[in-house]
Each structure stands twice: as C-alpha cells, then as structure tokens.
Amino acid sequence: MARAVFLSIPAYGHINPTLPIVSGLVAGGEQVIYYTAPAFAEKIGVTGAEIRIVSTVFDRLIEEAAMTRGRNAFSVAAAVMEASVSILGRILDSIRREKPDYIVHDSLTIYGQAVSRLLDIPAVCTVPTVCWGGGGVTDVPIWFALNMVRQGLGTVHEIARYYAFSRRLRTRYGIDFGWPLRVFSSYEELSIITTSRIFQPNADKLDRRKFLIAGPMLARAEEGSFKKQGDGKLVYVSLGTVYNNDPRFYTECFKALGDMEYRVLVATGTAISNRILGNAPPNFQLVSTVPQLRVLRDAAVFVSHGGMNSVNEALYQGVPMVLVPKALDQFMNCRRIAELGAGIYVKRPNAENLRKAVERILIEPDYQRAAQRLSVQVRAEASVEKALDAIDGFKRSRGIG
C-alpha cells in the first residue's frame, strides 16, 4: 500500500478540489496523510485521510486580512513565502518520519515543492486556478499584466517582504524560488488541473506528458441538505469564504434586490457585522454557510465574486452569473464567463448596476442557454477517474507500489 502526503493552503477553493482525489485514493487502498489547518480537519477527515494539524501565517491572512492584503498578488506571494519559512521548520522532520512514497501539493503551496526537493520525494501538483505552464508570462493578458505592475508599484514593501523571507528560505534550506509571482506556479512532473478547459488560455500549449486537465473536482459532500423556502425564482448571492467581509456590497444588494418579487438567499460567512445584516429586506434569507452545490440546483441566477470553485459549481449546475470580482484570478474568471455569454461582469457593483444585471439575466433567455450549454461541457470534462489514473501512471513510472 502506497503512502501519500497532501499539502494545500488553508482555503476552500484550494482544498475542495483535492477531496474527491483523496477519497478515490483512500477507496483504492492508499494511505493518505493530509497536513492542514485546524478549521479544515473535520472536512478533510470525512475522506478517510489521516489528519496532521499545522497552522501558518496564511491562516491569519485568510481569516483576518483577505479584504486588504489578500487582494494583492504581491501581498499573497509574501504571505506564502513567510508561511513556507514557518511551516517547513515544523513539518519537514514530521514528513521525513512519515516516509511517504509521494507528495501531492497545491500549485500555490511552494513549501510542498520545497519538501519534495529537500527530502527527494516525488511530487504531484494540483492546479485549481489558471495554469500558465504552457506559455508563461508572454501569454498573460495585457490588462492582467498591467494590473500586476500597478499593484507592484503600490506595494514595494510587500515585494521587499517576499525577498526577505525568500532569503531566509535560501539560507536555511538552499532553495531559491526566484521572483514573487513564481509562487503561483509550483508545478511538478505531473500537474493535475482541476478546472475546465474553458478557463485555461494556454490549454493547447500544455505539455500533455506533464499537465492533465481533469475538469472540476467537485466535493459531493458539499451537496448536503437544503430546505427550500417559498416558491418563485431564487437569486443566490455569495462572495465565497475569503472575500465576504464587504459591508458596502451587502448594503448595495439590499437596495438593488429588496423590492423585487424574487427570493434572495445570501451566504454571508461569519465575518460581516450583524449591524449590517440587520438591515436586510423581508425577501432576503441570510445564512452564514450553505451547501452551495445543492443551492445552485434551485437558483435562477448566482451573484458571485467569481472564485474558481464557485464558477465551476455554477457552470456544473447550469446557472448564469452576475459577477463582481474581488481579487487576483477572479477578474480573469469573470471576464471569461462574460465572454462565453453565461454571465454579466459588473465592474461597479452599486445598487443600480446589480439590479440591472440580475433583471437582465432573469429576463433574457440567452444567458440561461449559454450556462446550460457550458454545463454539458463541464460535466463531460469532470473526471476524478482521469486524475486517479494519472496518479497511478505517475507512481508506476517511479516504481511506487
């Protein structure tokens, strides 16, 4: 029986796509050991994996500072590097004692790649976002590249933080990861892309010997149970689990949708003030968390920040979207959905713009048709079996039983 160690940053959008893979490996007799933050232990434990609790500075970034530092790629890169220096000192000896046959780490988890190199353990990478493995910076859209430059000019101190922690990593472990944006692409000999081909601008350039587009890996446990309240069309609103502490957004939603005849379900998370939520109109239902994949079955439109996990689930269920990106790759995801006709990208999410976008999607059937058409494609692509077969092939090539 082979033994695998999984490493991922503590965020639903990165952990969720790994869960069906973990479940499949465990069902096949594999021993899987998952290093994770305390908040995710129970969720991951359902798969049958053995849990090892470890906390990093990234926990704080996600829980407290996402609305400020988390919007900026260079700030995230600095936090990843800081977390890597911290976590390597705590997990390296532990993983050495575990003696895994291979490691599976997220493309943003550079400490996973560092462990692989330092302990000479073969590694597989999971890629839950856009993959640049086929072309590199020359294929990044110009508007996205310019935005990165603008962010860099405004956050010189964050770039300096990145290099300060990078020097510590190099001094302590002899590993150099180079420039800040390198942390977003810690690819391996086998990298499994856990989203649809439609989001991959370099899909045709990817080396098929190294990159596999396995389609969305949706955690079925997320479906859960959901009690539908009332009849009529449902507008579902969620800014995900990281960027949801935005009082102005909720206030604008109340103004935009409060006097409409539709029911509005809002997943608020736990960070937003009750003072803000107390102003919700009568047709609003506010809950901290929902089984999103299940809720989307009943939704007529999804108002979303455009995180990859959310758009994958919406397309899987064939739900058109009103898109209000907050950070990083969300801008690319939202533009892509709009290009494909399955949603409206709202650059200024005030009450007037939100209302117009929701009404347009509910009235004009083309958005629903586009979402349903993409649903067929996404469902056809989604294959945990492809991912598991690729891992089996990788193990055979390394002589792992």
C-alpha positions in Angstrom: 0.0 0.0 0.0 1.5 3.3 -1.1 1.5 6.3 1.3 0.8 9.9 0.1 1.2 13.2 1.9 -1.1 16.1 0.8 -0.3 19.7 1.4 -2.5 22.7 0.5 -3.0 26.3 1.6 -6.0 26.6 4.1 -8.6 27.9 1.6 -11.8 26.1 0.4 -11.0 26.9 -3.3 -7.7 25.0 -3.0 -8.7 22.2 -0.6 -12.1 21.3 -2.1 -10.8 20.1 -5.5 -8.4 17.7 -3.7 -11.1 16.0 -1.7 -12.6 13.7 -4.4 -9.0 12.7 -5.3 -8.2 11.9 -1.7 -11.4 9.9 -1.4 -10.6 7.9 -4.5 -7.1 7.2 -3.3 -8.3 6.0 0.1 -11.0 3.9 -1.5 -8.3 2.2 -3.6 -6.3 1.3 -0.5 -3.9 4.2 -0.4 -2.8 5.7 2.9 -3.3 9.4 2.7 -1.9 11.8 5.3 -3.2 15.4 4.9 -1.4 18.3 6.6 -3.9 21.1 7.2 -5.2 24.0 9.4 -7.5 23.2 12.3 -10.5 24.7 10.6 -10.4 22.1 7.8 -9.6 19.0 9.8 -13.2 17.7 10.0 -14.0 18.4 6.4 -10.9 16.6 5.1 -11.3 13.8 7.6 -14.5 12.7 6.0 -12.5 11.4 3.1 -10.7 8.8 5.2 -7.4 10.7 5.2 -5.3 10.9 8.3 -5.1 14.4 9.6 -2.0 16.3 10.7 -2.8 19.7 12.2 -0.4 22.6 11.4 -1.1 26.3 11.4 0.7 29.0 9.3 0.6 32.8 8.9 -1.7 32.0 5.9 -4.4 31.1 8.4 -4.4 34.7 9.6 -4.3 36.2 6.1 -7.4 34.2 5.1 -9.3 34.8 8.3 -8.5 38.4 9.0 -6.7 40.2 6.2 -8.1 38.9 3.0 -10.1 42.1 2.2 -6.9 44.2 2.4 -3.7 42.2 1.8 -5.4 39.3 0.1 -6.5 41.4 -2.9 -2.9 42.0 -4.0 -0.8 39.3 -5.7 2.5 40.5 -4.2 1.0 40.6 -0.7 -0.2 37.0 -1.2 3.2 36.0 -2.5 4.9 37.5 0.6 2.5 35.7 2.9 3.1 32.4 1.1 6.8 32.8 1.4 6.5 33.7 5.1 4.3 30.7 5.7 6.7 28.5 3.9 9.6 29.5 6.1 7.5 29.0 9.2 5.9 25.7 8.2 9.0 24.0 6.8 10.6 24.1 10.2 7.6 22.3 11.7 6.7 19.7 9.1 10.0 18.7 7.5 11.1 16.3 10.2 7.5 15.0 10.6 7.2 14.2 6.9 10.6 12.6 6.9 9.4 10.3 9.7 6.2 9.6 7.7 8.3 8.3 4.8 5.7 8.9 2.1 6.1 7.4 -1.3 5.0 10.7 -2.9 3.6 14.1 -2.1 0.6 15.9 -3.6 0.7 19.7 -3.2 -1.3 22.7 -4.4 0.3 24.9 -7.1 0.3 27.8 -4.5 2.0 25.6 -1.8 5.6 26.2 -2.5 6.5 24.6 0.8 5.2 21.3 -0.7 7.6 21.6 -3.6 10.3 22.5 -1.1 9.6 19.3 0.9 9.8 17.3 -2.3 13.2 18.7 -3.2 14.7 18.6 0.3 13.6 15.0 1.0 13.9 13.8 -2.5 10.3 12.6 -2.6 8.4 12.5 -6.0 5.6 15.1 -6.1 2.3 15.7 -7.9 0.8 19.2 -8.2 -2.9 20.1 -8.2 -3.8 23.3 -10.0 -7.2 24.8 -9.0 -6.8 28.1 -11.0 -5.5 29.3 -14.3 -2.3 27.3 -15.3 0.5 29.2 -17.1 2.5 26.1 -17.7 2.0 26.2 -21.4 3.2 29.6 -22.3 4.4 31.7 -19.3 4.3 35.5 -19.0 4.1 36.2 -22.7 0.6 34.7 -22.7 -0.8 36.6 -19.8 -3.5 39.1 -21.0 -2.0 42.6 -21.2 -4.7 44.1 -18.9 -3.8 41.5 -16.3 -0.1 42.1 -16.6 -0.6 45.9 -16.3 -2.7 45.4 -13.2 0.1 43.3 -11.7 2.6 46.1 -12.5 0.3 48.7 -10.9 0.0 46.5 -7.8 3.7 46.1 -7.6 4.4 49.8 -7.7 1.9 50.4 -4.9 3.3 47.6 -2.7 7.1 47.8 -2.8 7.1 46.9 0.9 5.3 43.6 0.2 7.8 42.8 -2.5 10.6 43.6 -0.1 8.9 41.2 2.5 8.8 38.5 -0.1 12.5 38.7 -0.8 13.4 38.9 2.9 11.6 35.6 3.6 13.0 34.2 0.3 16.5 34.8 1.6 15.6 33.0 4.8 14.4 30.0 2.8 17.6 30.1 0.7 19.8 30.4 3.8 18.2 27.7 5.8 17.4 25.2 3.1 19.3 26.2 0.0 16.2 26.7 -2.1 15.5 29.7 -4.3 12.1 30.3 -5.8 13.0 33.5 -7.6 10.6 36.4 -8.3 7.3 36.8 -6.4 4.8 35.6 -9.0 6.7 32.3 -9.2 4.9 31.1 -6.0 1.6 30.8 -8.0 3.0 28.1 -10.3 4.8 25.4 -8.3 4.2 22.8 -11.0 5.6 19.3 -11.0 6.4 16.4 -13.4 2.6 15.7 -13.1 0.3 18.6 -12.6 -3.5 18.0 -12.4 -5.6 20.9 -13.4 -8.9 20.7 -11.5 -11.0 23.1 -13.6 -12.5 23.2 -17.0 -10.5 23.7 -20.2 -12.6 26.8 -20.9 -10.6 28.7 -18.2 -7.2 27.7 -19.5 -5.9 30.3 -22.0 -2.8 28.1 -22.7 -4.6 24.8 -22.9 -3.4 23.9 -26.4 0.2 24.7 -25.4 0.3 22.5 -22.3 2.7 19.5 -22.4 0.3 16.5 -22.1 3.1 14.5 -20.6 3.1 16.9 -17.6 -0.3 18.6 -17.4 -3.7 16.9 -17.2 -6.9 18.9 -17.4 -9.1 16.6 -15.3 -12.1 19.0 -15.1 -13.8 20.4 -12.0 -13.3 18.2 -8.9 -16.5 18.9 -7.0 -16.8 17.6 -3.5 -20.1 15.7 -3.4 -20.3 16.1 0.4 -20.9 19.8 -0.3 -24.3 19.0 -1.7 -25.7 18.2 1.7 -29.3 19.1 2.6 -31.1 22.4 1.8 -34.6 23.4 2.8 -36.1 25.5 0.1 -38.2 28.3 1.4 -41.2 29.6 -0.7 -41.8 29.4 -4.4 -40.7 31.5 -7.3 -37.2 32.3 -8.7 -34.2 32.3 -6.3 -31.4 34.8 -6.5 -28.4 33.3 -4.7 -25.6 35.7 -3.5 -22.2 34.7 -2.2 -18.8 36.3 -2.1 -17.1 33.0 -1.2 -15.3 32.2 2.0 -12.4 34.6 1.8 -13.6 38.0 0.4 -17.0 38.1 2.0 -16.4 40.9 4.6 -17.7 43.7 2.5 -20.4 45.8 4.2 -20.9 48.1 1.2 -21.6 45.2 -1.1 -24.3 43.8 1.1 -25.9 47.3 1.5 -26.0 47.7 -2.2 -27.6 44.3 -2.6 -30.3 45.2 -0.2 -31.0 48.3 -2.2 -30.9 46.5 -5.5 -33.0 43.5 -4.7 -35.0 44.4 -1.7 -38.2 45.4 -3.5 -38.1 42.6 -6.2 -40.6 39.8 -6.2 -37.8 37.2 -6.1 -36.4 35.4 -3.1 -32.8 36.3 -2.3 -30.6 33.8 -0.4 -27.2 35.3 0.8 -24.3 33.2 2.2 -22.6 35.8 4.4 -19.8 33.9 6.1 -19.1 34.8 9.7 -17.0 38.0 9.5 -19.6 40.5 8.4 -21.2 42.7 11.2 -24.7 41.8 12.4 -25.4 45.6 12.3 -25.1 45.5 8.5 -27.1 42.2 8.1 -29.9 43.5 10.4 -30.9 45.9 7.5 -31.9 43.0 5.2 -35.3 43.4 3.4 -38.1 40.8 4.0 -37.4 38.9 0.8 -33.8 38.2 1.9 -32.7 35.0 3.7 -29.3 35.3 5.3 -27.2 32.3 6.4 -23.5 32.0 7.3 -22.9 28.9 5.1 -24.9 26.8 2.7 -24.4 23.6 0.8 -23.6 25.6 -2.4 -23.7 22.9 -5.0 -27.2 21.9 -3.7 -28.4 25.5 -3.5 -27.4 26.2 -7.1 -29.8 23.5 -8.3 -32.6 25.8 -7.3 -31.0 29.2 -8.2 -32.1 31.2 -11.3 -29.1 33.4 -11.0 -25.9 33.5 -9.0 -24.3 36.7 -7.8 -20.7 35.7 -7.2 -17.2 37.0 -6.7 -16.0 34.6 -9.5 -13.8 32.4 -7.5 -12.9 29.3 -9.4 -14.6 26.9 -7.1 -17.8 29.0 -7.3 -17.9 29.3 -11.1 -17.1 25.6 -11.5 -20.1 24.7 -9.3 -22.4 27.3 -11.1 -21.5 26.0 -14.5 -21.9 22.4 -13.4 -25.4 23.2 -12.4 -26.1 25.4 -15.4 -26.7 28.6 -13.5 -25.9 32.0 -15.2 -24.0 34.5 -13.1 -23.7 38.2 -12.1 -20.0 38.6 -11.4 -18.3 41.0 -9.0 -14.6 40.0 -8.8 -12.6 41.0 -5.7 -9.1 39.8 -6.3 -6.4 38.0 -8.4 -7.6 35.4 -10.8 -11.3 36.2 -10.2 -11.0 39.1 -12.7 -9.9 36.6 -15.4 -12.6 34.1 -14.4 -15.3 36.8 -14.6 -14.2 38.1 -18.0 -14.2 34.6 -19.3 -17.7 33.8 -18.1 -18.9 37.1 -19.7 -17.1 36.2 -23.0 -18.9 32.9 -23.1 -22.3 34.5 -22.6 -23.1 32.8 -19.3 -22.9 35.9 -17.1 -22.5 39.7 -16.7 -19.3 41.2 -15.4 -20.3 44.1 -13.1 -17.2 46.4 -12.7 -19.0 48.8 -10.3 -21.3 46.7 -8.1 -23.6 49.5 -6.9 -27.4 49.0 -6.4 -28.3 50.2 -9.9 -25.8 48.0 -11.8 -26.5 45.0 -9.7 -30.3 45.3 -10.2 -29.9 45.8 -14.0 -27.7 42.7 -14.3 -29.9 40.4 -12.2 -33.0 41.5 -14.1 -31.3 41.1 -17.5 -30.3 37.6 -16.7 -33.7 36.6 -15.4 -35.4 38.1 -18.4 -33.1 37.3 -21.3 -33.0 33.5 -22.1 -29.6 33.6 -23.8 -27.7 33.6 -20.5 -29.6 30.5 -19.3 -29.0 28.8 -22.6 -25.3 29.6 -22.5 -25.0 28.3 -18.9 -26.8 25.1 -19.8 -24.5 24.6 -22.8 -21.4 25.1 -20.7 -22.9 22.7 -18.1 -22.9 19.9 -20.6 -19.2 20.6 -21.4 -18.1 20.9 -17.8 -19.9 17.7 -16.7 -18.3 15.8 -19.6 -14.9 17.0 -18.6 -15.2 16.4 -14.8 -13.4 13.1 -14.1 -11.9 12.1 -10.8 -11.0 8.8 -12.6 -8.7 10.7 -15.0 -6.9 12.2 -12.1 -6.6 8.9 -10.3 -5.4 7.1 -13.5 -2.7 9.9 -14.0 -1.5 9.4 -10.4 -1.3 5.7 -10.9 0.7 6.2 -14.1 3.0 8.6 -12.2 3.5 6.0 -9.4 4.3 3.3 -11.9 6.9 5.5 -13.6 8.5 5.9 -10.2 8.3 2.3 -9.2 5.9 3.1 -6.4 3.6 0.1 -5.5 
